[in-house]
Amino acid sequence: MKKKIFCVLITAVLLFSLFPLAVSADTGPKPSVRVNINGIDGEYYVTLLSYHPSNGPMSAWNGNESYAFYHEGDEGYDIWKKFVEYKDTDGYYFLQQFEKCEGEDEYSWTYYPPSPFKVLIYVPETDEFFVSGVYERYAFDSYFTLEAGKTGALLSLARSYDHGAEVLSLVARIVLTLILEIGLAFAFGYTAKKQLLLISAVNVFTQIVLNVLLNAVNFYSGHYAFVAYYVFLELIVLLIEAVIFYAFLHKFANKPKKRALSVAYAASANALSFALGMVIAKMIPGIF
């Protein structure tokens, strides 16, 4: 009994110690657009043109010097001026943000990127601009791959979200949760084969549903929404598992146990897996 009480207490401490991760600061992640660029040699500069004249802290220059992000003598001023002077045929705006790239490179706009947008590339060596069609962000973090011809003309811009990595991380999270909760089951004295099979089956089902829903939230809404939904969905999972374990675990026991213990186990297992999930999300953001 002391061992069980110890497990519950440790779990509670871990859970409450992690709440600051969920609510800390107002400096959370913002939407992003990342473009992997292939097919351009040498040095070039990249920006996203915006349908709107401003987006977040970024805005098109209105001709007033006090609103210019670059001034004569500043590093990058000549490139900024080239972009300012560019006139898009569809009226899209340059929001005074650009990035230097070279060869196969990645361009990223990680703070309030525009949507819809066009990719605009300027090549100083030939004094040429190359512009894409209109695209929109499709996820909280939207990834694209741009293939350019030898002349630098933009041929295609395709979504390149890594779904394979998402599936692998989903499997990894489910396996880690199973290892954790089966280990805790032994600490609570649930060692019968049928008990372990029931715990495994219930956890596989609930973890698949939980993680698929969380992946969807993270994909469309980002980390902060993920944390909020994580808490809510874990409570639902706890309720489901507590009801199932309360109804069936005692039937498969080698030795009689109080049915209420199964609820304590469900609460402890979910609190511990929640705590572990928050630690992993903080230490290895890419796993979610």
SERO-4910 file (N, C-alpha, C, O; in steps of 0.05 Angstrom, whole numbers):
BEGIN
 pado doro    nc1    nc2    nc3   cac1   cac2   cac3    cc1    cc2    cc3    oc1    oc2    oc3
  Met    A     16    -24      0      0      0      0     17     25      0     11     45    -14
  Lys    A     39     25     15     57     48     16     68     54    -12     71     77    -20
  Lys    A     74     32    -27     85     36    -54     64     49    -72     71     66    -89
  Lys    A     38     42    -68     17     53    -85     13     83    -78     10     99    -96
  Ile    A     13     88    -52     10    116    -44     33    133    -55     29    156    -63
  Phe    A     57    122    -54     81    136    -64     78    142    -93     85    164   -102
  Cys    A     68    123   -109     65    127   -137     45    149   -143     50    166   -160
  Val    A     23    149   -128      3    170   -132     14    198   -126      9    217   -140
  Leu    A     28    200   -103     39    225    -95     60    236   -115     59    260   -122
  Ile    A     77    219   -124     98    227   -143     84    237   -169     92    257   -180
  Thr    A     63    222   -178     49    230   -202     36    258   -199     38    275   -216
  Ala    A     24    262   -175     11    288   -170     32    311   -170     26    333   -181
  Val    A     55    306   -158     76    327   -158     85    333   -186     89    356   -193
  Leu    A     89    312   -202     98    316   -230     78    332   -245     84    351   -260
  Leu    A     52    325   -242     31    338   -257     30    368   -250     29    385   -268
  Phe    A     29    375   -224     26    402   -217     51    419   -223     49    443   -227
  Ser    A     74    406   -222     99    420   -228    100    428   -257    116    446   -265
  Leu    A     84    414   -274     86    420   -303     65    440   -312     67    448   -336
  Phe    A     47    448   -295     27    468   -304     39    494   -314     28    506   -332
  Pro    A     62    503   -302     75    527   -313     82    525   -342     83    545   -357
  Leu    A     88    500   -352     94    497   -380     71    503   -397     74    513   -420
  Ala    A     47    498   -387     23    503   -403     14    532   -404      1    540   -423
  Val    A     22    547   -383     12    575   -382     33    595   -381     28    619   -378
  Ser    A     59    587   -384     81    606   -380     83    626   -402     83    619   -426
  Ala    A     84    651   -395     91    673   -412     72    677   -435     54    661   -440
  Asp    A     76    699   -449     61    705   -473     79    705   -497     76    721   -516
  Thr    A     99    687   -496    119    686   -518    118    660   -532    138    649   -541
  Gly    A     94    649   -535     91    623   -547     96    624   -577    100    645   -588
  Pro    A     96    601   -590    101    599   -619     80    613   -635     57    614   -627
  Lys    A     88    624   -657     70    638   -676     69    622   -702     87    606   -707
  Pro    A     49    626   -719     48    612   -745     73    618   -761     86    639   -757
  Ser    A     80    600   -779    103    603   -795     99    593   -824     82    576   -828
  Val    A    115    603   -842    116    593   -869    146    587   -875    163    605   -872
  Arg    A    152    563   -883    179    555   -890    180    544   -918    164    527   -925
  Val    A    199    554   -934    201    546   -962    229    535   -967    249    550   -965
  Asn    A    231    510   -974    256    498   -982    260    503  -1012    243    496  -1029
  Ile    A    282    517  -1019    286    526  -1046    308    510  -1060    330    507  -1049
  Asn    A    301    499  -1083    320    483  -1098    322    494  -1127    302    504  -1138
  Gly    A    346    492  -1138    349    499  -1166    360    526  -1172    360    534  -1196
  Ile    A    367    542  -1152    379    568  -1157    408    569  -1147    413    561  -1125
  Asp    A    426    577  -1164    454    579  -1157    461    607  -1147    448    627  -1154
  Gly    A    481    608  -1130    491    634  -1121    473    647  -1100    457    634  -1087
  Glu    A    477    673  -1097    463    689  -1076    437    700  -1087    436    709  -1110
  Tyr    A    417    700  -1070    391    712  -1077    376    720  -1052    383    711  -1030
  Tyr    A    355    735  -1055    339    745  -1032    310    737  -1036    299    738  -1058
  Val    A    297    730  -1013    270    720  -1015    252    735   -996    260    743   -974
  Thr    A    227    739  -1004    207    751   -987    180    738   -994    177    724  -1014
  Leu    A    160    743   -978    132    736   -984    117    762   -988    117    780   -972
  Leu    A    104    764  -1011     86    787  -1016     59    781  -1004     49    759  -1004
  Ser    A     47    802   -993     21    799   -979     -2    811   -994      1    832  -1007
  Tyr    A    -25    798   -992    -49    809  -1004    -58    834   -989    -70    852  -1001
  His    A    -51    836   -963    -58    858   -946    -34    876   -942    -11    866   -941
  Pro    A    -38    903   -939    -15    921   -936     -1    919   -909     21    930   -906
  Ser    A    -12    904   -890      1    900   -865     -7    873   -853    -29    863   -859
  Asn    A     10    862   -837      4    836   -824     21    834   -798     45    833   -800
  Gly    A      7    834   -775     22    834   -750     39    860   -748     29    881   -754
  Pro    A     64    857   -741     81    881   -739     93    890   -766    106    911   -767
  Met    A     89    875   -787    100    881   -813     80    897   -830     56    892   -829
  Ser    A     91    916   -846     73    932   -863     89    942   -887    113    944   -887
  Ala    A     74    948   -908     86    959   -932     94    988   -926     82   1002   -910
  Trp    A    115    997   -940    125   1024   -936    106   1044   -950     99   1040   -973
  Asn    A     98   1065   -935     80   1084   -946     93   1110   -957     80   1129   -963
  Gly    A    120   1109   -959    135   1132   -969    145   1150   -947    161   1168   -953
  Asn    A    136   1147   -923    145   1163   -900    170   1151   -889    170   1127   -881
  Glu    A    192   1166   -887    217   1156   -878    216   1143   -850    230   1124   -844
  Ser    A    199   1154   -833    197   1144   -806    185   1116   -805    187   1102   -785
  Tyr    A    171   1107   -827    160   1081   -828    177   1061   -844    169   1038   -848
  Ala    A    200   1070   -853    218   1052   -868    233   1035   -849    244   1045   -829
  Phe    A    235   1009   -855    251    990   -838    281    993   -844    297    984   -827
  Tyr    A    289   1004   -867    317   1007   -874    321   1036   -883    303   1049   -895
  His    A    344   1046   -878    351   1073   -887    378   1073   -901    394   1055   -897
  Glu    A    384   1093   -917    408   1094   -932    432   1091   -914    435   1105   -893
  Gly    A    450   1073   -921    474   1068   -904    471   1042   -888    490   1031   -879
  Asp    A    446   1033   -884    441   1008   -870    449    984   -887    446    985   -912
  Glu    A    459    963   -874    464    939   -889    438    927   -899    419    924   -884
  Gly    A    436    921   -924    412    910   -936    394    931   -948    373    925   -959
  Tyr    A    402    957   -946    385    979   -956    380    976   -986    357    980   -995
  Asp    A    401    970  -1001    398    968  -1030    378    946  -1038    362    949  -1057
  Ile    A    379    924  -1024    360    902  -1030    332    910  -1022    313    905  -1037
  Trp    A    330    922   -998    303    932   -989    291    951  -1010    268    949  -1016
  Lys    A    308    968  -1021    298    988  -1040    289    974  -1066    268    982  -1077
  Lys    A    303    953  -1074    295    938  -1098    267    925  -1094    250    927  -1111
  Phe    A    263    914  -1070    237    902  -1064    215    923  -1062    193    919  -1072
  Val    A    221    946  -1050    202    968  -1048    193    977  -1076    170    983  -1080
  Glu    A    212    978  -1094    206    988  -1122    192    967  -1139    182    974  -1161
  Tyr    A    192    942  -1130    179    921  -1146    148    926  -1146    137    931  -1125
  Lys    A    136    924  -1169    107    927  -1172     95    901  -1180     99    891  -1202
  Asp    A     79    889  -1162     67    864  -1168     42    868  -1186     27    887  -1183
  Thr    A     39    850  -1205     17    854  -1225    -10    850  -1212    -30    860  -1222
  Asp    A    -11    835  -1189    -37    831  -1175    -40    850  -1152    -60    847  -1136
  Gly    A    -22    868  -1148    -24    887  -1127    -16    877  -1099    -24    889  -1079
  Tyr    A     -1    855  -1098      8    845  -1072     31    863  -1061     45    876  -1076
  Tyr    A     33    864  -1035     50    884  -1021     76    871  -1010     75    848  -1001
  Phe    A     98    886  -1012    123    878   -998    122    890   -970    119    914   -966
  Leu    A    123    872   -950    120    881   -922    147    887   -908    149    886   -883
  Gln    A    167    892   -924    194    901   -914    209    879   -899    227    885   -883
  Gln    A    202    854   -904    216    832   -892    228    816   -915    214    808   -933
  Phe    A    254    809   -913    267    792   -933    290    777   -920    299    784   -898
  Glu    A    300    758   -934    321    741   -923    341    733   -945    333    727   -968
  Lys    A    366    733   -938    387    726   -958    390    695   -958    391    683   -937
  Cys    A    391    684   -982    394    655   -985    416    650  -1006    424    668  -1020
  Glu    A    426    625  -1007    446    618  -1026    444    589  -1033    443    572  -1015
  Gly    A    443    583  -1059    441    556  -1068    415    543  -1058    395    556  -1055
  Glu    A    417    517  -1052    394    503  -1039    392    512  -1010    411    508   -995
  Asp    A    371    525  -1004    369    538   -978    340    538   -969    322    530   -984
  Glu    A    335    546   -943    308    548   -933    303    577   -926    318    590   -911
  Tyr    A    280    587   -935    271    613   -927    248    609   -907    231    592   -911
  Ser    A    249    625   -885    228    622   -865    217    649   -856    233    668   -851
  Trp    A    191    650   -853    178    674   -841    164    662   -816    143    649   -819
  Thr    A    175    667   -793    165    654   -769    149    671   -750    143    663   -728
  Tyr    A    142    695   -758    127    713   -740    105    727   -757    110    746   -771
  Tyr    A     80    716   -754     58    727   -769     62    729   -799     62    751   -810
  Pro    A     67    707   -812     70    708   -841     44    715   -855     23    708   -844
  Pro    A     44    728   -878     20    735   -892      6    711   -904     19    691   -909
  Ser    A    -20    713   -908    -35    693   -922    -61    705   -932    -76    716   -915
  Pro    A    -66    704   -958    -51    692   -979    -25    707   -985    -21    730   -977
  Phe    A     -7    694   -999     19    706  -1005     30    696  -1032     20    677  -1044
  Lys    A     51    710  -1041     67    702  -1064     96    700  -1055    104    716  -1038
  Val    A    111    682  -1065    140    681  -1061    153    699  -1082    149    695  -1106
  Leu    A    170    717  -1073    184    735  -1092    214    732  -1087    224    734  -1064
  Ile    A    229    726  -1108    258    723  -1106    272    744  -1123    265    749  -1146
  Tyr    A    293    756  -1112    309    775  -1126    337    765  -1128    349    757  -1108
  Val    A    348    764  -1153    375    755  -1158    393    779  -1165    390    789  -1187
  Pro    A    410    788  -1147    427    812  -1152    445    809  -1176    449    829  -1191
  Glu    A    456    785  -1181    475    782  -1202    463    789  -1229    477    800  -1246
  Thr    A    438    782  -1234    425    788  -1259    404    810  -1257    392    818  -1277
  Asp    A    401    820  -1233    381    841  -1227    353    833  -1237    339    848  -1251
  Glu    A    346    808  -1230    320    797  -1239    302    790  -1215    312    782  -1194
  Phe    A    276    792  -1219    256    783  -1200    242    759  -1211    238    757  -1235
  Phe    A    235    740  -1193    219    717  -1201    197    714  -1180    203    713  -1156
  Val    A    173    711  -1189    150    711  -1171    133    686  -1175    130    676  -1198
  Ser    A    122    676  -1154    105    652  -1155     76    660  -1158     69    684  -1159
  Gly    A     59    640  -1160     30    645  -1159     21    651  -1130     38    655  -1113
  Val    A     -5    651  -1126    -16    656  -1099    -19    630  -1084    -30    610  -1094
  Tyr    A    -10    631  -1059    -12    608  -1041    -23    617  -1014    -23    641  -1007
  Glu    A    -32    598   -998    -42    604   -971    -29    585   -951    -22    562   -958
  Arg    A    -27    594   -926    -19    576   -905    -40    554   -901    -64    560   -901
  Tyr    A    -31    529   -899    -50    507   -896    -48    495   -868    -65    478   -861
  Ala    A    -29    503   -852    -26    493   -825    -14    514   -808     -5    535   -818
  Phe    A    -13    509   -781      0    528   -764     29    533   -772     37    556   -774
  Asp    A     43    512   -778     70    513   -790     68    501   -818     66    477   -821
  Ser    A     68    519   -838     64    509   -865     91    507   -879    107    525   -880
  Tyr    A     96    483   -891    121    477   -905    116    474   -934     97    462   -943
  Phe    A    134    487   -950    132    485   -979    159    478   -991    180    484   -978
  Thr    A    159    467  -1015    184    463  -1030    181    477  -1056    162    473  -1071
  Leu    A    201    493  -1062    201    509  -1087    222    497  -1106    246    495  -1099
  Glu    A    214    490  -1130    232    479  -1150    235    501  -1172    216    509  -1184
  Ala    A    260    510  -1176    265    530  -1196    282    519  -1218    298    501  -1214
  Gly    A    278    529  -1242    294    521  -1265    321    533  -1265    327    550  -1247
  Lys    A    338    526  -1283    366    536  -1284    366    567  -1288    385    580  -1281
  Thr    A    345    577  -1301    344    606  -1306    334    620  -1281    334    645  -1280
  Gly    A    324    605  -1261    313    618  -1237    283    621  -1238    271    629  -1218
  Ala    A    271    615  -1260    242    618  -1262    229    598  -1243    237    575  -1241
  Leu    A    208    607  -1228    195    590  -1209    176    571  -1224    158    579  -1237
  Leu    A    182    545  -1221    166    525  -1235    143    515  -1217    121    510  -1227
  Ser    A    148    511  -1192    127    500  -1175    133    506  -1146    156    510  -1137
  Leu    A    111    506  -1131    113    510  -1102     94    490  -1090     69    493  -1093
  Ala    A    104    469  -1077     87    448  -1067     88    445  -1037    109    450  -1025
  Arg    A     66    437  -1025     65    431   -997     85    409   -991     87    389  -1006
  Ser    A     99    411   -968    118    390   -962    118    382   -932    139    378   -920
  Tyr    A     94    381   -921     91    373   -893     99    344   -890     91    327   -906
  Asp    A    115    337   -870    126    310   -867    107    293   -852    109    290   -827
  His    A     88    280   -866     68    263   -853     81    237   -842     72    226   -822
  Gly    A    102    228   -856    115    203   -846    127    207   -819    124    189   -802
  Ala    A    139    230   -814    151    235   -788    129    237   -767    133    229   -744
  Glu    A    106    248   -774     83    250   -756     74    222   -747     68    218   -724
  Val    A     72    204   -766     63    176   -760     83    163   -741     75    150   -722
  Leu    A    109    167   -747    130    155   -729    129    166   -701    131    151   -682
  Ser    A    125    192   -699    123    204   -672     98    195   -658     99    192   -633
  Leu    A     77    190   -672     52    180   -660     57    152   -649     49    147   -626
  Val    A     69    135   -664     76    108   -654     94    109   -630     90     94   -611
  Ala    A    114    127   -631    133    129   -608    118    138   -583    124    127   -561
  Arg    A     99    157   -585     85    166   -561     67    144   -550     66    141   -525
  Ile    A     55    128   -568     37    107   -558     54     86   -544     46     76   -523
  Val    A     77     79   -555     94     58   -543    104     68   -515    104     52   -496
  Leu    A    113     93   -514    122    104   -488    100    104   -467    105     97   -444
  Thr    A     76    111   -476     53    111   -457     47     82   -447     42     78   -423
  Leu    A     48     63   -465     43     35   -457     64     25   -437     57     13   -417
  Ile    A     89     31   -443    110     23   -424    106     35   -397    109     21   -376
  Leu    A     99     60   -397     95     74   -371     71     63   -356     73     57   -332
  Glu    A     49     59   -369     24     51   -355     25     21   -348     13     14   -328
  Ile    A     38      5   -364     41    -23   -356     59    -26   -332     54    -41   -314
  Gly    A     81    -10   -332     99    -10   -309     84     -1   -284     89    -13   -262
  Leu    A     67     19   -286     52     28   -262     31      7   -254     25      5   -230
  Ala    A     21     -8   -273      2    -29   -267     14    -50   -248      1    -60   -230
  Phe    A     40    -57   -253     54    -75   -236     56    -64   -208     54    -78   -188
  Ala    A     62    -38   -206     64    -25   -180     38    -26   -165     38    -27   -140
  Phe    A     15    -26   -179    -11    -27   -166    -20    -56   -162    -42    -60   -151
  Gly    A     -4    -75   -170    -11   -103   -166    -28   -115   -187    -38   -137   -184
  Tyr    A    -31   -102   -210    -46   -113   -233    -26   -128   -250    -15   -117   -269
  Thr    A    -23   -153   -244     -2   -169   -258    -14   -193   -273      1   -207   -288
  Ala    A    -40   -198   -270    -52   -221   -285    -51   -215   -315    -53   -192   -324
  Lys    A    -48   -236   -331    -45   -233   -359    -69   -219   -372    -66   -201   -388
  Lys    A    -94   -226   -364   -117   -214   -375   -119   -184   -367   -129   -168   -382
  Gln    A   -110   -178   -343   -110   -150   -334    -91   -133   -351    -98   -111   -360
  Leu    A    -68   -144   -356    -48   -129   -372    -58   -127   -401    -53   -106   -414
  Leu    A    -71   -148   -412    -82   -146   -439   -104   -125   -441   -105   -110   -460
  Leu    A   -121   -124   -420   -142   -104   -420   -131    -76   -419   -139    -58   -434
  Ile    A   -112    -72   -401    -99    -46   -398    -86    -37   -424    -88    -14   -433
  Ser    A    -72    -56   -437    -58    -50   -462    -78    -43   -484    -74    -24   -499
  Ala    A   -100    -59   -487   -119    -55   -508   -133    -28   -504   -137    -12   -523
  Val    A   -141    -22   -479   -155      4   -474   -136     27   -480   -144     47   -492
  Asn    A   -111     25   -472    -91     46   -476    -85     50   -506    -82     73   -515
  Val    A    -83     29   -521    -77     32   -549   -100     47   -562    -96     65   -578
  Phe    A   -125     40   -555   -148     53   -567   -149     83   -559   -151    100   -576
  Thr    A   -147     88   -533   -150    116   -524   -126    133   -533   -130    157   -540
  Gln    A   -102    121   -534    -79    137   -543    -80    143   -573    -71    165   -581
  Ile    A    -90    125   -589    -92    131   -618   -112    154   -622   -106    172   -637
  Val    A   -136    152   -609   -156    173   -612   -145    199   -601   -147    220   -614
  Leu    A   -132    199   -577   -121    223   -565   -101    236   -583   -102    260   -588
  Asn    A    -82    220   -592    -59    231   -607    -67    241   -635    -56    260   -645
  Val    A    -86    227   -648    -96    236   -674   -110    263   -671   -105    281   -687
  Leu    A   -126    266   -650   -140    291   -645   -120    314   -638   -122    336   -648
  Leu    A   -100    307   -622    -80    327   -614    -63    335   -638    -56    359   -641
  Asn    A    -56    316   -655    -41    323   -679    -57    342   -697    -46    361   -709
  Ala    A    -83    337   -699   -100    355   -716   -100    383   -704    -98    403   -718
  Val    A   -103    385   -677   -103    411   -664    -77    425   -668    -76    449   -675
  Asn    A    -54    411   -664    -28    423   -667    -23    431   -696    -11    452   -701
  Phe    A    -33    415   -715    -29    421   -744    -43    447   -751    -32    464   -766
  Tyr    A    -68    451   -742    -84    474   -750    -81    498   -732    -85    521   -741
  Ser    A    -76    493   -706    -78    516   -687    -53    521   -671    -51    542   -658
  Gly    A    -34    503   -671     -9    508   -657     -7    498   -628    -26    486   -618
  His    A     16    505   -616     23    493   -590      5    501   -567     -2    484   -551
  Tyr    A     -4    526   -566    -20    535   -543    -47    521   -543    -57    512   -523
  Ala    A    -60    519   -567    -85    505   -569    -81    475   -563    -98    462   -550
  Phe    A    -58    464   -571    -51    437   -565    -51    432   -535    -62    412   -526
  Val    A    -39    450   -519    -37    447   -490    -65    447   -478    -72    430   -461
  Ala    A    -82    466   -487   -109    468   -476   -125    443   -482   -139    432   -464
  Tyr    A   -124    434   -506   -138    410   -514   -127    385   -500   -141    366   -494
  Tyr    A   -100    385   -496    -87    362   -483    -99    358   -456   -105    335   -449
  Val    A   -102    379   -440   -114    377   -413   -142    366   -415   -149    347   -401
  Phe    A   -158    378   -433   -187    370   -435   -189    341   -444   -205    326   -433
  Leu    A   -175    333   -465   -177    306   -476   -166    285   -456   -176    263   -455
  Glu    A   -145    292   -441   -135    274   -421   -155    268   -400   -157    246   -390
  Leu    A   -171    288   -392   -192    284   -372   -214    265   -383   -224    248   -368
  Ile    A   -220    267   -409   -239    249   -421   -228    220   -422   -242    201   -416
  Val    A   -202    218   -429   -189    192   -430   -189    180   -402   -195    156   -398
  Leu    A   -183    196   -382   -184    187   -354   -211    176   -347   -213    154   -335
  Leu    A   -232    190   -354   -259    181   -347   -266    154   -361   -276    136   -348
  Ile    A   -259    152   -386   -264    127   -401   -249    104   -388   -260     82   -383
  Glu    A   -223    108   -383   -207     86   -372   -216     79   -344   -216     55   -336
  Ala    A   -223     99   -328   -232     94   -300   -257     76   -300   -259     58   -285
  Val    A   -276     83   -318   -301     67   -320   -295     38   -328   -306     20   -316
  Ile    A   -279     35   -349   -273      8   -359   -258     -8   -338   -264    -31   -333
  Phe    A   -237      4   -326   -221    -11   -306   -238    -18   -282   -235    -39   -270
  Tyr    A   -255      1   -273   -272     -4   -250   -291    -27   -255   -297    -43   -237
  Ala    A   -300    -29   -280   -320    -50   -287   -307    -77   -292   -320    -98   -287
  Phe    A   -282    -78   -301   -271   -104   -310   -245   -113   -296   -241   -137   -294
  Leu    A   -228    -96   -287   -202   -104   -277   -204   -125   -254   -189   -144   -253
  His    A   -223   -120   -236   -226   -138   -212   -234   -166   -221   -228   -186   -206
  Lys    A   -247   -169   -244   -256   -195   -253   -233   -213   -261   -235   -238   -261
  Phe    A   -210   -201   -269   -187   -216   -278   -165   -219   -258   -143   -227   -264
  Ala    A   -170   -211   -233   -149   -210   -213   -142   -238   -202   -160   -255   -199
  Asn    A   -116   -242   -197   -108   -267   -184   -116   -267   -155   -122   -287   -143
  Lys    A   -115   -243   -143   -123   -239   -115   -143   -217   -114   -142   -198   -129
  Pro    A   -163   -219    -95   -184   -199    -93   -172   -171    -87   -154   -169    -71
  Lys    A   -182   -151   -101   -173   -123    -96   -198   -105    -96   -218   -111   -108
  Lys    A   -195    -83    -81   -217    -64    -81   -221    -52   -108   -201    -44   -121
  Arg    A   -246    -50   -117   -251    -39   -144   -243    -10   -146   -235      0   -167
  Ala    A   -244      5   -123   -236     33   -123   -207     37   -130   -199     58   -140
  Leu    A   -191     16   -125   -162     18   -132   -158     22   -162   -139     35   -170
  Ser    A   -176     10   -178   -173     13   -207   -177     42   -216   -164     51   -235
  Val    A   -194     57   -202   -197     85   -208   -172    101   -200   -163    119   -215
  Ala    A   -160     94   -177   -135    107   -169   -113    101   -189    -97    118   -195
  Tyr    A   -113     76   -199    -93     69   -219    -97     85   -245    -78     96   -256
  Ala    A   -122     87   -254   -127    102   -279   -119    131   -275   -107    143   -294
  Ala    A   -125    143   -252   -118    171   -247    -88    175   -247    -77    194   -258
  Ser    A    -74    157   -233    -45    159   -231    -31    154   -258    -13    169   -265
  Ala    A    -41    134   -273    -29    128   -299    -32    151   -318    -13    158   -333
  Asn    A    -56    163   -319    -61    185   -337    -46    211   -329    -36    226   -346
  Ala    A    -45    216   -303    -30    239   -293      0    236   -300     13    256   -308
  Leu    A     10    212   -297     39    208   -303     44    210   -333     64    221   -341
  Ser    A     26    198   -349     30    200   -378     27    229   -388     40    237   -407
  Phe    A      8    244   -375      5    272   -382     31    287   -376     40    303   -392
  Ala    A     42    282   -352     66    296   -344     89    289   -363    105    307   -371
  Leu    A     92    263   -370    113    255   -388    109    268   -415    128    277   -428
  Gly    A     84    270   -425     78    282   -451     86    311   -451     97    321   -471
  Met    A     81    326   -429     88    354   -428    119    357   -428    129    376   -440
  Val    A    133    339   -413    162    341   -413    173    336   -441    191    350   -450
  Ile    A    163    315   -454    172    309   -481    166    332   -501    183    339   -517
  Ala    A    142    343   -499    134    365   -516    153    389   -512    159    404   -531
  Lys    A    162    393   -487    179    416   -481    208    410   -490    221    428   -502
  Met    A    218    385   -486    245    379   -492    249    372   -522    270    379   -533
  Ile    A    229    359   -533    231    351   -562    206    360   -576    188    343   -580
  Pro    A    203    386   -583    179    396   -594    170    381   -619    146    379   -624
  Gly    A    189    370   -634    182    357   -659    166    331   -656    155    321   -675
  Ile    A    165    320   -631    150    295   -627    120    300   -627    105    281   -629
  Phe    A    111    325   -625     83    332   -627     78    349   -651     55    356   -657
***
